[in-house]
């Protein structure tokens, strides 16, 4: 349930960014959304005593804030000038692939074997398919797609760092602190490029939803998932979020969904599942004998 709720919130973020770009600069969007998200998260954290112990690890908080929020958020926002929100979500669903690749060298507990390695290869093929067909139109589209892939890599690295460097810290506290770092770091971008006209109702509503829901609540939920089930399994929300994003983009924004995008999505999601789980789905595996058909053990007489 938490994965689905987080995916629905996260999946809507790309649609809200696309709408907000009509009236806000890229830097302003990142600064405002992180400021709203930080206000919500830090307010909850302070009331629940979830900020304890974070000061001693401030260096990691800052580093993760840049890797997890500042870098990816700016890359995604600038990249959406060139690619659709649907394609953005598909490319960002490569986070589990990057997580599995990083685990091969840095995290034995998260390391993939067998089918997991096949899944990594499938995901890479899916990305190549998207770049070869949907993003091959011009250099701007290729640049936008590259920004999304780089953002996905930043997410994967940051989730690993959260697990190993901030273990035992409150999920809400970590989320609030890292998002707060991003709000401060991007404040100069807002000051350099504030809105040059009064934003429309749609853009303002999108910013509020993006900050409170897609940034504040979604980050709190995702950090909770990392704490409870680990970054590899938590990254499985990447299987669900693209579905929401595609629905929002196609139905609400009128974006096109090409056969190449569908094929790339299938390969990436299938590869991500294999990379995270390391096994085939249950329905593809050989059926095991049922309890009724298995011989009963001899009873003691």
Order of alpha helices (4+ residues) and beta strands (2+ residues): alpha-alpha-alpha-alpha-alpha-alpha-alpha-alpha-alpha-alpha-alpha-alpha-alpha-alpha-alpha
